[in-house]
Amino acid sequence: MKDLAKYEVLAPAELRDRVMDELVRHYARESLELEEFERRTELVSRARSKAEILAQVEDLPSLPAEEAPRPAAAGPSRRAAAPGRWRVDGEGGRAQDLSLAIFGGSDFTGSWRAPRQLASICVFGGSKVDLRQAVLQPEGLRISCLCLFGGLDVIVPSGLRVVTRGAGIFGGFDRRDNEPEDRDAPTVVIEGLALFGGVSVKIRD
């Protein structure tokens, strides 16, 4: 990645978000494998200096000009600094993914690319889906869950629209909808069944 000098003048929080955007776009273009993408984003999230943050992109090729990340204030599809932020990128995302927790756990946390549909199955196990640093697709995200003697925790930033449709039988299913002020905010739908289990939905920045 060239022209790192223009990033060095940014405040640490903005620099961290800008570098996260760079890594997401490289992953979408398949210039980073998933394992390497996760390693670098984890290092960026834990970095204590600008040098440590920039080190995660300095060896990467420059992105085409039309794909270069825009400043956070350029439009509603990019939120990088304010509480309740959300990020959208329509390139490279998968249509479906599966979270399977059987006598164990399966977590989606940190900086990750959300699919359009996520099926979560928890049987004597637990799963967490944290969307606070996730990159969503323009269509939003639908989480369909089945919890049998297990639990699913979903954490959503306040800037996203939330719709819950579910039932708890000898268990609990949070009905915690959220309607943000921003009409362009993507929608997260959480639906399914908790049988002798629980589905927890938290709105948290």
C-alpha positions in Angstrom: 0.0 0.0 0.0 1.5 3.3 -1.1 0.9 6.9 0.2 0.8 6.0 3.8 1.8 9.5 4.7 -1.7 10.8 4.1 -3.0 8.4 6.8 -0.4 9.4 9.4 -2.1 12.8 10.0 -5.4 11.1 11.0 -6.4 10.7 14.7 -5.7 7.2 16.0 -9.4 6.2 16.1 -10.0 7.4 12.5 -6.8 5.8 11.3 -7.8 2.5 12.8 -11.2 2.6 11.0 -9.6 3.6 7.7 -7.1 0.8 7.9 -9.9 -1.6 8.8 -11.7 -0.5 5.6 -8.5 -1.1 3.6 -8.3 -4.7 5.0 -12.0 -5.4 4.3 -11.6 -4.3 0.6 -8.5 -6.4 0.2 -10.3 -9.4 1.6 -13.2 -8.7 -0.8 -10.8 -8.7 -3.7 -9.3 -11.9 -2.5 -5.8 -10.4 -2.0 -6.0 -11.6 1.6 -7.1 -15.1 2.8 -9.6 -15.3 5.6 -7.0 -16.4 8.2 -4.6 -13.5 7.2 -7.5 -11.0 7.2 -8.6 -12.1 10.7 -5.0 -11.9 11.9 -4.4 -8.4 10.6 -7.8 -7.0 11.8 -7.1 -8.4 15.3 -3.7 -6.7 15.4 -5.2 -3.4 14.2 -7.9 -3.6 16.9 -5.2 -4.2 19.6 -2.6 -1.8 18.3 -1.4 1.0 20.6 0.4 3.2 18.1 -0.1 4.5 14.6 3.0 2.6 13.5 1.5 -0.7 14.6 -1.8 0.1 12.8 -0.1 1.1 9.5 2.2 -2.0 9.6 -0.8 -4.1 8.8 -1.3 -2.5 5.3 2.1 -1.2 4.3 3.0 -4.4 2.4 -0.3 -4.6 0.5 -0.8 -3.3 -3.1 -2.7 -0.1 -3.6 -6.4 -0.4 -4.3 -7.8 0.9 -7.6 -8.8 4.5 -7.3 -12.5 3.7 -7.7 -12.3 1.3 -4.7 -10.3 3.5 -2.4 -12.2 3.9 1.0 -14.0 7.2 1.3 -13.9 9.4 4.4 -16.5 8.5 6.9 -18.5 11.8 6.3 -18.9 11.1 2.5 -22.3 9.4 2.8 -24.6 7.2 4.9 -23.0 3.9 3.7 -19.9 4.6 5.8 -19.9 5.2 9.6 -16.5 5.2 11.2 -16.4 7.3 14.3 -19.7 7.9 15.9 -21.4 5.6 18.5 -23.9 3.3 16.9 -21.9 3.3 13.6 -22.5 0.7 10.9 -20.6 -0.1 7.7 -22.0 -1.4 4.4 -20.1 -2.9 1.5 -21.9 -4.7 -1.3 -18.8 -6.3 -2.8 -17.5 -9.8 -2.0 -20.1 -10.7 0.7 -21.6 -14.2 0.8 -25.3 -14.9 0.5 -25.4 -17.4 3.3 -23.4 -18.7 6.3 -23.8 -21.1 9.1 -23.1 -20.8 12.9 -23.2 -24.3 14.4 -22.7 -24.7 18.2 -23.3 -28.3 19.4 -21.9 -29.0 22.8 -19.6 -26.0 22.2 -19.5 -22.5 20.9 -19.5 -20.6 17.6 -18.8 -16.8 17.7 -18.9 -14.1 15.0 -17.1 -11.1 16.7 -14.6 -8.4 15.8 -14.3 -7.0 12.3 -16.1 -9.5 9.9 -18.2 -9.5 6.8 -21.7 -10.5 7.4 -23.7 -12.6 4.9 -27.2 -11.7 3.8 -28.5 -14.7 5.7 -27.0 -16.4 8.8 -28.4 -19.7 10.2 -27.5 -20.3 13.8 -28.1 -23.7 15.4 -27.3 -24.1 19.1 -27.7 -27.5 20.7 -26.3 -27.7 24.2 -24.0 -24.9 23.1 -23.8 -21.2 22.8 -23.2 -18.7 20.0 -22.5 -15.0 19.9 -23.1 -12.7 16.9 -21.6 -9.2 17.5 -22.4 -6.7 14.8 -20.7 -3.7 16.3 -17.6 -3.9 14.0 -19.2 -6.0 11.2 -19.4 -5.0 7.6 -23.0 -5.6 6.4 -24.4 -6.0 2.9 -26.8 -3.3 1.5 -29.7 -5.8 1.9 -29.0 -6.1 5.7 -28.8 -9.4 7.6 -31.4 -12.0 8.5 -30.5 -14.3 11.4 -32.5 -17.5 11.6 -31.9 -19.4 14.8 -32.8 -22.7 16.5 -31.7 -23.0 20.1 -32.3 -26.4 21.8 -30.9 -26.4 25.3 -28.5 -23.7 24.1 -28.3 -20.0 23.6 -27.7 -17.3 21.1 -26.5 -13.7 22.0 -26.9 -11.0 19.3 -25.3 -7.6 19.9 -26.4 -4.8 17.5 -25.2 -1.2 17.5 -27.9 1.4 18.0 -27.5 2.7 14.5 -29.0 -0.4 12.9 -32.7 -1.2 12.4 -33.7 -4.3 14.4 -36.8 -6.5 13.8 -37.3 -9.6 16.0 -39.7 -12.5 15.3 -39.4 -15.5 17.5 -40.8 -17.7 20.1 -39.6 -19.2 23.4 -41.0 -22.6 24.5 -39.7 -23.4 28.0 -37.1 -20.8 27.2 -36.8 -17.1 26.3 -36.7 -15.1 23.0 -36.0 -11.4 23.4 -38.4 -9.1 21.4 -36.2 -6.1 21.2 -36.8 -4.1 18.1 -35.0 -0.9 17.2 -35.9 2.0 14.9 -32.9 4.4 14.3 -33.3 7.9 13.1 -31.3 7.2 9.9 -33.7 6.0 7.3 -30.8 4.5 5.3 -29.8 2.2 8.1 -29.7 -1.5 7.1 -32.2 -3.9 8.8 -31.2 -6.9 11.0 -34.0 -9.5 11.3 -33.7 -12.0 14.1 -36.2 -14.9 13.9 -36.5 -18.5 15.1 -37.3 -20.7 18.1 -35.8 -21.2 21.5 -36.8 -24.5 23.0 -35.4 -25.0 26.5 -32.9 -22.3 25.5 -32.6 -18.6 25.0 -32.1 -15.9 22.4 -30.8 -12.6 23.8 -30.8 -9.4 21.7 -28.8 -6.4 23.0 -28.7 -2.9 21.5 -25.2 -1.7 22.5 -22.6 0.7 21.1 
